[in-house]
Amino acid sequence: MEQRIRFLLSRDDWYHQRGYWVLASALRNAGTEVVLGGIQTPKDLVETAIQEDVDIIGYRIMDAAPKIIIPILFEKMKEKGIQDIPVVVGGIIPKKDEILIKEAGVKEVFHPYSPLETVVERVRTIAMEARAKKSLRGLCLTVWDSGTLLTNWTNSV
């Protein structure tokens, strides 16, 4: 049986909560395990992502400047070694900022009134692609480690 996707959903303010709750409900109804992070800074987001072992991070941004906050998020993720976890962003994101944050590494930007089916499917696709890459990387490390162990064992005999 396939393991459910773990999606960390956080936001940047107390207001404009409807989309946050609607998205959480839609993802849960589609079988995704949603970790509600509430209002979090990039540092808090990273700590929660580590503690909850999530597959993907969703950050709803309404008040913060995405072109400032997203690079900080990616910097904190890199510091903690979780830069392989994909990030999606939702909210009212100006087009020029959308281009910048996608160049920084955001996998997808969802705007108000994005069809929920589209959001759910994209989140699933992005998370599964990240899992596949992680599994492949783990397999390569295992093979490399086995080769190293075999070489070391052969050299010691």
N, C-alpha and C positions, 0 to 999 in steps of 0.2 A: 504494500500500500504506500502511496506517495505521501511524503511528509508535507503537512500544510505550510504554506508560505507564512513567514512571520514578518509583519509590516509594522514598523514604528511610525506612528502618526503624531506629529507635534505641530505647534503653531507659535506665532510670535506675539499674540496679543489677546486681551480679554474679550474683544469685540468680534463681530462678524463670525460667530460660531456655527451658524447653520450649516455651511458647507462642510465643515470639519465633522460634524455629527452625521450628516447625510452620507458622506464618503465612508466613514467608519462602518456605518450600517450596511452600505452596499458591498463593501469588501467582505464583511462578516457573512452576509447572505450568500456570497460567492465561494465561501469556504476558506477564506483567508483568516489567519489569526492576527487580529489587530491589537497592538500594544498602544494604548492611549498615553502619550507622553505629556499631554497638556501643553502649557506654555514653557518653552525651554530655550535657553541660549545654545549656541553651537557646542560649547563645552559640555553642557548638560545632555544635549542630544547624543554626543559621542559616548558619554558614560552610560546612558540608558541603552544605547545600541549594543554596547559590550555586555552589559549585565543581562540583557534580554536575548542575546544571540540572534539578532534579527537578520533577515535576508535582504531587506530593503528599507530605506528611510524615506519618509514623505514629510516635507516641511511646508506648511501652509503659511505664506508670507503676505501680510496685508500692510503692516506699518513699517517694517524695517526696509532698508535699502538692499534689495537682493544682490546687487553688484558688489556690496560690501560684506554682507553677512555670509554669503555662500563661499567665497574664498576663505573666510575664517573657519567655516565648517570643514572644508576640505583640508585645511592646514591642521586642525585638531584631529581629524580622522587619520591623517598621515602620521602625526606624532604618536598615536596609539596603535598604529599598524592595522587599521581597518579601512584603508582607502579602497579596498576591493568591494565594499558594500555600496551598491548603487543608490543614488539619491534622485528623487523626483520632487518637483516643486509645484505647488498650486497657489493660486491667488491672482490678484491683479498685478501682473508683471508687465511693465512697459516693454515693447518690442526690442528696443536697444539693450535693455537689461537682460531680456531673454536670450539674445544672441551671446552676450558676455558670459552668462552663467552656464549656457550649454557648452561654450568653448572651455570653460573651467572644469566641466565634467558632469554637469547635471544631465541625466539621461532623458528626461522629459519634463515639459512644463505644461500644466493643465490650467486652463482659464475658467472663470465662472461660466456656467452653462455647458461645460464640456459634457458630452453624453456619458452617463455613469458606466454604461456597458463598455465604452471605449477606454475609460480610465481603468476599470477593473481588468480588462484584457491586457492593456499595456503594462500595468503593474505586474501581472502574472508573467507575461513574456519577459520583462526585464529581470524579474527575480529568478526565473528558471534559467535564463542565460547566464546570470551570475553564479548560480549553483553549479551549472555545468562547467564553467571555467574553473571554479574552486575545486571541483572534483577532479578535473583533469590535472590541475596544478598539483593536487595532493598525490595523484597517481604517479606523476613524473618525479616528485620528490621521493616517493617510496621506491621507485625503480632506481633512482640515482643513489639513494641510501643503501639499497641492496647491493648495487654494484660496488659501492665504496666498501661495504662490509666484506663482500666477496674478495675484492682486491686486497684488503687489509689481511684477511684470513689467509689468502694464498701466499702473500709475502711473508707471513709469519711462520709458514710451514717449512 
